């Protein structure tokens, strides 16, 4: 993952980080049961990254164009209540969320992977995209993960944000062995 001091400075100001689902928290594949129920595969490492952001005091939101019950279940499991599904205009939803939280767009970030995400990515102070994103998302994102969507890209970005805010060591500490034990 390449970054500049400017990108790190932008990440250091974040109070809210929002994410798309398909192609970001999943690999973009859609599965349907014979009953027509949509299912998705989520990466557990990405989930822990989201929990670490929350524990560090950074609000986490999901703004996605599709609507699926499995997304609601996964976000409930992760303690994410800022869930917006079936959204056509993601920037409009982000503006509403910013007002609700009392923060500026400069203090918000968004991770998306396709052209529908560009307006909100461009308007936020920080944006990120997985390595396998659409060419325009790769062109306009401030940070490009080295990993593809659904395979650790979100975790990588979460750790980058925590590091930029000098919170990564504290986030990792509970999981590291204590020397001498």
LOROMAR-771024 format. One record per residue: y, z negated, x negated of N, C-alpha, C in turn; residue number from 1. Coordinates in pm, whole numbers, plus 32768, in hexadecimal, padded with zeros to 4 digits. Atoms other than C-alpha are relative to their C-alpha. Example, Ala and Ser with C-alpha at 12.3 -4.5 7.8 and 13.67 -1.06 7.14 Angstrom:
2
NODE    nv    nw    nu   cav   caw   cau    cv    cw    cu  mido
NODE  7F89  8000  7FA7  7E3E  7CF4  7B32  8078  8000  7FA6     1
NODE  7F89  8006  8052  7F96  7D36  7AA9  806D  7FB7  804D     2
This chain:
181
NODE    nv    nw    nu   cav   caw   cau    cv    cw    cu  mido
NODE  7F8B  8000  7FAB  8000  8000  8000  807B  8000  7FA6     1
NODE  7F85  7FF9  804D  8147  806E  7F65  8073  7FC3  8051     2
NODE  7F8D  8038  7FBB  8287  7FB4  7FB4  8075  7FF0  7F9F     3
NODE  7F86  8015  804E  83EA  7F88  7F3E  8039  7F77  8023     4
NODE  7FBD  807F  7FE2  84CA  7E58  7F34  8040  8004  808B     5
NODE  7FC4  7FF4  7F7B  8576  7EDE  806E  7F99  7FE5  806E     6
NODE  8069  8015  7F9C  842F  7EE5  8131  7FD9  7F6D  8006     7
NODE  8021  808E  8004  83DB  7D86  80BF  8070  7FAD  8040     8
NODE  7F8E  8047  7FC4  853A  7D11  8122  7FFC  800D  8098     9
NODE  8009  7FEC  7F6F  850D  7DAA  827C  7F91  7FA8  803B    10
NODE  806F  8052  7FD0  83BD  7CFA  82A5  8022  7F6C  7FFA    11
NODE  7FDC  808E  800E  8457  7BB2  8234  8052  7FCC  8074    12
NODE  7FAA  8028  7F8F  853E  7BB0  8364  7FB6  7FFB  8086    13
NODE  8047  7FF3  7F80  842E  7BE0  846C  7FE8  7F7B  8045    14
NODE  8020  806F  7FA7  8416  7AEC  858B  7F9A  802C  8068    15
NODE  805D  7FC5  7FA1  8345  7BD9  8660  7FC0  807A  7FBF    16
NODE  8046  7F88  802C  823A  7CD5  85FF  7FA9  802D  8075    17
NODE  804C  7FC7  7F90  81AC  7DB8  870E  7FA3  806D  7FCB    18
NODE  8067  7FA2  802A  807C  7E98  86F6  7FD2  8057  8075    19
NODE  8047  7FA7  7FA5  7FE6  7FC4  87A7  7F6C  7FD9  7FF9    20
NODE  808F  801C  8003  7E74  7FB3  87F9  7FB2  8075  7FC5    21
NODE  8054  7F90  8028  7DC9  8107  87DF  8034  8043  7F82    22
NODE  7FDA  7FC6  8080  7DD1  8186  867A  803F  7F9D  7FA1    23
NODE  7FC5  8068  8054  7E69  8042  85F8  7FA0  7F88  7FFA    24
NODE  8062  806D  7FFA  7D94  7F1A  866A  7F72  8032  8019    25
NODE  8083  7FBF  7FF6  7C76  800C  86AE  8008  8082  7FB0    26
NODE  8000  7F80  8049  7C0D  814F  8607  802B  8075  8057    27
NODE  7FD0  7F98  7FA5  7C8C  8211  8734  7F93  8039  8059    28
NODE  806E  7FCE  7FAC  7B34  825C  87C6  8000  7FB5  8085    29
NODE  800C  803D  7F7C  7B0C  821C  893A  7F6F  800B  802D    30
NODE  8088  8003  7FCE  79BA  81B5  89C7  8004  7FD8  8093    31
NODE  800A  8020  7F72  7960  81AC  8B38  7F6F  7FE2  8023    32
NODE  8085  801D  7FCE  7836  8105  8BDA  7FE1  8062  8071    33
NODE  8025  7FAA  7F8F  7777  81BF  8CEA  804C  7FDA  807E    34
NODE  7FB1  802D  7F8D  7844  80F0  8DDF  8094  8022  7FF1    35
NODE  7F76  7FD7  8014  7986  8180  8D50  805A  7F96  7FC2    36
NODE  7FB3  806B  803E  79F2  8042  8C9E  801B  8026  7F6E    37
NODE  7FD8  7FDF  8089  7AB4  8083  8B5D  7FE3  7F8B  7FA3    38
NODE  8019  8066  8065  7A41  7FC5  8A29  8034  8032  7F78    39
NODE  7FC9  7FE0  8084  7AD0  7FB8  88C8  7FC5  7FA0  7F9B    40
NODE  802C  8057  806D  7A69  7F2A  8778  807B  7FD0  7FB4    41
NODE  7F92  803E  8049  7B5B  7E38  86D2  7FCB  7FC5  7F7E    42
NODE  8024  8036  8082  7B53  7DCB  8566  8024  7F6C  7FFC    43
NODE  7FE7  8090  8002  7B30  7C52  853D  8066  7FD9  7F95    44
NODE  7F9D  801F  8068  7BFE  7C56  83FC  808E  8019  8034    45
NODE  7F7E  7FE7  7FC3  7D1F  7CF2  84BA  8026  7F8C  805B    46
NODE  7FE7  8070  7FA4  7CFD  7BDE  85BE  802F  7F84  7FB5    47
NODE  7FD7  8075  804E  7D16  7ACF  84B5  808D  8015  7FCA    48
NODE  7F78  7FE3  802E  7E4D  7B7A  842A  8067  7FE3  806C    49
NODE  7FA5  801B  7F8F  7EF0  7B6A  8582  800F  7F6A  8018    50
NODE  7FFA  8091  7FEE  7E96  79FA  85A1  8051  7FBE  7F90    51
NODE  7FB3  8037  8070  7F28  79B5  8448  8096  8016  8015    52
NODE  7F72  7FE7  7FE2  8071  7A5A  84AF  8032  7F99  8064    53
NODE  7FD7  805E  7F98  8080  7982  85E6  800E  7F72  7FC8    54
NODE  7FFE  8087  8039  802F  7845  8525  8078  7FEC  7FA3    55
NODE  7F8C  8005  805A  8149  789B  8432  8084  8006  804C    56
NODE  7F87  8002  7FAE  823F  78A4  8556  8038  8088  8023    57
NODE  7FD5  7F79  7FDD  8255  7A1C  8585  7FBF  8026  8085    58
NODE  8036  7FD8  7F7E  822F  7A8E  86ED  7FB6  8084  7FF1    59
NODE  8051  7F86  8002  8125  7B98  8724  7FF9  8038  808D    60
NODE  8006  7FBC  7F7E  8131  7C97  883E  7FAA  807D  7FF3    61
NODE  804A  7F82  7FF4  805D  7DBC  88AD  804B  8056  8064    62
NODE  7FC1  7F9F  7FA6  8108  7EEE  8941  7FAF  8081  7FF3    63
NODE  805C  7F90  8007  8012  8000  8996  8008  8058  807C    64
NODE  7FF7  7FA0  7F92  8008  8135  8A6D  7F8A  7FFD  8060    65
NODE  8076  8005  7FAB  7EA9  8105  8AF2  7FF0  7F74  803B    66
NODE  801C  8082  7FC4  7E26  7FEC  8BCB  7F69  7FEF  8007    67
NODE  808F  801B  7FFF  7CD0  7F51  8B9B  7FE8  7F69  8007    68
NODE  8020  808F  7FF2  7C33  7E05  8BFD  7FD3  7FC2  7F7C    69
NODE  802F  8036  8080  7B95  7DE1  8AA6  8075  7FD9  7FA6    70
NODE  7F89  8023  804E  7CF2  7DDD  8A0A  8035  7F79  802F    71
NODE  7FD3  8080  7FC9  7D59  7CC4  8AF2  7FA7  7F8E  7FD0    72
NODE  805D  8067  802D  7C21  7C01  8A94  8013  7FE0  7F6D    73
NODE  7FF0  8015  8090  7C52  7C32  891F  8083  7FB7  7FE2    74
NODE  7F80  8041  801A  7DC1  7BCF  8929  7FFF  7F6F  8030    75
NODE  800D  808A  7FCF  7D71  7A9A  89F9  7FB5  7FAE  7F97    76
NODE  804F  8042  8067  7C6C  7A40  88F0  8055  7FE0  7F85    77
NODE  7FA9  8014  8074  7D79  7A61  87E2  807C  7FAC  801F    78
NODE  7F8B  8050  7FD9  7E7B  7998  88A6  8080  8050  8009    79
NODE  7F8B  7FA9  7FF5  7F64  7AC2  88D1  801E  8014  8093    80
NODE  7FDB  7FF1  7F74  8018  7AAE  8A1E  806D  8068  8017    81
NODE  7F9C  7F95  7FF3  8122  7BB6  89D6  7FB5  8085  7FFF    82
NODE  8056  7F8A  7FF3  8041  7CCE  8A52  803A  805F  8068    83
NODE  7FC7  7F9A  7FA9  80D2  7E0C  8AE6  7FA8  807B  7FF8    84
NODE  805B  7F8E  7FFB  7FD5  7F15  8B4F  8034  8068  8064    85
NODE  7FD8  7F94  7FA6  8004  8064  8BFB  8092  8023  7FF3    86
NODE  7F71  7FED  8019  815C  808D  8B5D  801D  808F  7FD4    87
NODE  7FD7  7F77  8025  81F8  81E8  8B55  8073  7FFE  7F9D    88
NODE  7F8D  8008  8058  8340  8186  8AAE  7FF9  7F7C  7FB2    89
NODE  8016  8079  804F  82EB  8090  899B  8082  7FC2  7FCF    90
NODE  7F7F  8035  802D  8450  806F  891E  8045  7FB2  806F    91
NODE  7FC4  8048  7F8E  84C9  800B  8A79  7FBD  7F77  8010    92
NODE  8048  807F  7FF7  83BA  7F00  8A86  8027  7FA3  7F8E    93
NODE  7FD7  8052  8073  8418  7E89  8929  808B  7FC6  8017    94
NODE  7F79  8033  7FE5  8586  7E6B  8992  7FFB  7F89  805F    95
NODE  8011  806D  7FA1  851F  7D91  8AB8  7FC9  7F85  7FBA    96
NODE  803E  806E  804A  844A  7CBD  89D2  8065  7FBF  7FA0    97
NODE  7F9A  8037  805B  8565  7C96  88D5  8063  7FA8  804B    98
NODE  7FA6  8050  7FAD  864C  7C1C  89E9  7FBE  7F7D  8028    99
NODE  804B  8077  7FD5  8541  7B2B  8A65  7FF5  7F9A  7F8F   100
NODE  8011  8059  8073  8510  7A9C  8906  8084  7FDC  7FBC   101
NODE  7F7E  801B  803A  8682  7AA3  88AE  800C  8028  7F6E   102
NODE  7FF7  7FCF  808A  865A  7B6C  876F  8030  8091  7FFE   103
NODE  7FCF  7F77  800F  86E5  7CB3  86E9  7F8F  805E  7FD6   104
NODE  8062  7F9C  802A  8628  7DF6  86A3  7FE7  7FF8  7F6A   105
NODE  800E  800F  8090  8664  7DB3  8532  7F9B  7F93  7FDC   106
NODE  805E  806E  8016  8589  7C7B  8554  7F77  801D  803B   107
NODE  807E  7FD8  7FC1  846D  7D3E  85F7  7FC1  8072  7FB3   108
NODE  804A  7F93  803D  835E  7E22  8577  7F9B  8038  8061   109
NODE  8065  7FC1  7FAC  8267  7F12  860E  7FA1  8050  7FA9   110
NODE  8065  7FB1  8045  8123  7FA9  858F  7FC0  805F  8064   111
NODE  8039  7F98  7FAA  80C0  80F1  8633  7FC2  806C  7FAA   112
NODE  8048  7F9A  804C  7FFC  8225  85D4  8019  808F  802E   113
NODE  7FF2  7F79  7FCA  8074  834E  86A0  8090  801A  802B   114
NODE  7F76  7FD8  7FE0  81A8  8408  8718  803C  7FAF  8073   115
NODE  7FCC  8051  7F92  81C6  8334  8855  8039  7F7B  7FCE   116
NODE  7FD1  807E  803B  8209  820A  876F  8082  800F  7FB1   117
NODE  7F8C  7FE9  8057  8325  82AB  86AB  8083  7FC2  8032   118
NODE  7F81  803D  7FD5  844A  823B  8789  8008  7F6A  7FE5   119
NODE  7FFB  8092  8016  83EC  80CB  8774  7FF5  7FE1  7F6A   120
NODE  800A  8015  8090  8387  80E3  8604  8088  8015  7FBD   121
NODE  7F7F  7FDE  803B  84D6  8182  85AF  806D  7F9B  8023   122
NODE  7F97  805C  7FD2  85A4  8088  8677  7FF2  7F73  7FC7   123
NODE  8017  8086  8035  8507  7F50  85DF  8028  7FF8  7F6D   124
NODE  7FDC  8015  808B  856E  7EBB  8495  7F8F  801D  7F9F   125
NODE  8075  7FEB  8054  840C  7EE1  840F  7F9B  804F  8050   126
NODE  806C  7FB6  7FBE  82F7  7FD7  845F  7F90  8018  7F9D   127
NODE  8076  7FE7  8052  8198  8012  83DF  7FA3  805D  804B   128
NODE  8062  7FA5  7FC5  807E  8107  841A  7F81  7FFF  7FAC   129
NODE  807C  7FF5  804E  7F0E  8125  83B6  7FFD  8081  7FAD   130
NODE  800B  7F8E  805C  7EAB  8219  82A4  7FD9  8082  8045   131
NODE  8032  7F88  7FBC  7E08  830B  839B  8053  8028  807A   132
NODE  7FA8  7FE4  7F8F  7F30  832A  8487  802C  8092  8004   133
NODE  7FC5  7F7A  7FF1  7FD6  8466  850A  8066  8014  7F90   134
NODE  7FA7  7FE0  8070  80A4  8517  83FD  808F  7FCE  8016   135
NODE  7F77  802D  7FE7  81EF  84BF  84A7  800B  7F67  7FFB   136
NODE  8000  8093  800C  8193  834E  84C1  7FFF  7FDA  7F6C   137
NODE  8003  8018  8091  8142  8357  834D  8088  801D  7FC1   138
NODE  7F7C  7FDA  8036  8291  83FF  8309  806B  7F99  801F   139
NODE  7F93  8057  7FD4  8366  8309  83CB  7FE5  7F6A  7FF1   140
NODE  801E  808F  8010  82B2  81BC  8395  803D  7FCD  7F7E   141
NODE  7FCA  803D  807A  8353  80D2  829B  7F8F  7FD4  7FA3   142
NODE  8072  802E  804F  81FC  8055  8229  7F82  8046  8032   143
NODE  807F  7FBF  7FDE  80B2  8112  8223  7F90  7FAD  7FC5   144
NODE  8073  804C  802E  7F75  8045  820F  7FA5  805C  7FAF   145
NODE  8063  7FB2  804B  7E6B  80B6  8119  7F80  8011  8051   146
NODE  8079  7FFD  7FAE  7D67  8084  822B  8018  804A  8083   147
NODE  7FF2  7FBC  7F7E  7D24  814B  8369  8005  7F9C  8074   148
NODE  7FF9  8052  7F88  7D5E  80C6  84C7  7F77  7FCA  8027   149
NODE  807C  8040  7FD5  7C56  7FD2  8542  7FA7  7FD3  7F8E   150
NODE  8051  8022  8075  7BDA  7F95  83E0  804F  7FAF  7F9A   151
NODE  7FB9  8059  8059  7CC1  7E8D  8352  8092  8023  7FE7   152
NODE  7F73  7FDA  8014  7E12  7F41  8362  805F  7F94  8032   153
NODE  7FAB  8068  7FC7  7EA7  7E33  843F  8000  7F84  7FA7   154
NODE  8008  8076  8058  7E2B  7D1A  835E  8055  8015  7F83   155
NODE  7FB3  7FE0  8076  7EC5  7DC6  8232  8096  7FF2  801A   156
NODE  7F73  8009  7FDC  8015  7DE0  82E1  8027  7F6F  801D   157
NODE  7FE3  808E  7FE5  8003  7C77  835E  8012  7FB3  7F7D   158
NODE  7FF6  8046  807F  7FC7  7BFB  81FC  807D  802C  7FB3   159
NODE  7F85  7FD1  803F  80E4  7CD4  817C  8079  7FB5  8039   160
NODE  7F91  8046  7FBE  81D1  7C37  827B  8003  7F6D  7FD4   161
NODE  8006  808D  802A  815A  7AD7  8226  802C  7FF0  7F6F   162
NODE  7FD6  8005  808C  8187  7B1D  80B4  8097  8013  7FF3   163
NODE  7F70  7FE7  8004  82E6  7BA7  80EF  804F  7F85  802C   164
NODE  7FBE  8079  7FCF  833B  7A60  81A2  7FD6  7F83  7FB2   165
NODE  8031  806F  8052  829B  7988  8092  7FA8  7FA0  8050   166
NODE  8058  8052  7FAC  819C  790C  8192  7F6C  8021  7FEB   167
NODE  808B  7FD5  8010  805F  79B8  8116  7FA9  7F92  7FC2   168
NODE  804F  806A  803F  7FE9  789E  8032  7FDC  7F94  8064   169
NODE  801A  8067  7F9A  800B  77A2  814E  7F9D  8033  8069   170
NODE  805B  7FC7  7F9C  7F56  788F  823D  7F71  8007  7FCD   171
NODE  8086  7FF4  803B  7E32  78BA  814D  7FC5  7F79  7FD7   172
NODE  802B  8080  8035  7E21  7751  80D4  7F8F  7FBC  804E   173
NODE  806B  8045  7FB8  7D47  76C7  81EF  7F75  803D  7FEA   174
NODE  807F  7FBB  8011  7C38  77C3  8197  7FCD  7FFF  7F71   175
NODE  8024  7FFD  808D  7C34  779A  801D  7FBA  7F7D  7FD9   176
NODE  8043  807B  802C  7B4A  76A7  7F6F  8061  7FA7  7FB2   177
NODE  7FAF  8062  8048  7BE7  756C  7EE7  7FC6  7FF4  7F73   178
NODE  8035  800A  8088  7BCA  7565  7D6A  7FBB  7F7A  7FE9   179
NODE  804A  807A  8020  7AC9  7468  7CF1  7FA4  7FD1  806E   180
NODE  8059  802C  7F93  7A0D  7457  7E3B  7F92  8065  8016   181
